[in-house]
Amino acid sequence: MVCCQCGVGLQVLCARANHTRIGEAAHPGRARAGARVERSAADLVAAPMLEAVTVKLQQRVWDNFELWLECRLSEDARSQVFLCPSLAAQVLRAYGCTCTREEALCMSCAIFL
């Protein structure tokens, strides 16, 4: 199809809606040096990554998990559970199964696992 006013193909008109070259930026080139804001690494570390509600939920779930571990393992065993990833995975799985068996599988357990 051809435009009735200028005789150019419609595909070309669509690609060049503002009569610039295809793919050309409105303001080509790098951003001006003044536009960049310098930030320290401390700003990134200090930035909150989670909302306060999420932090409270995580703490409650972790406290429940630690209580569950205390009922089943000695202090020495608890301190070493997460040194071995495969053992940690098995312990977390067992905790999830316990939550399910006790019909306490709520959103907090699902988030934890």
Beta strands, then each sheet from edge to edge (+ up, - down):
end
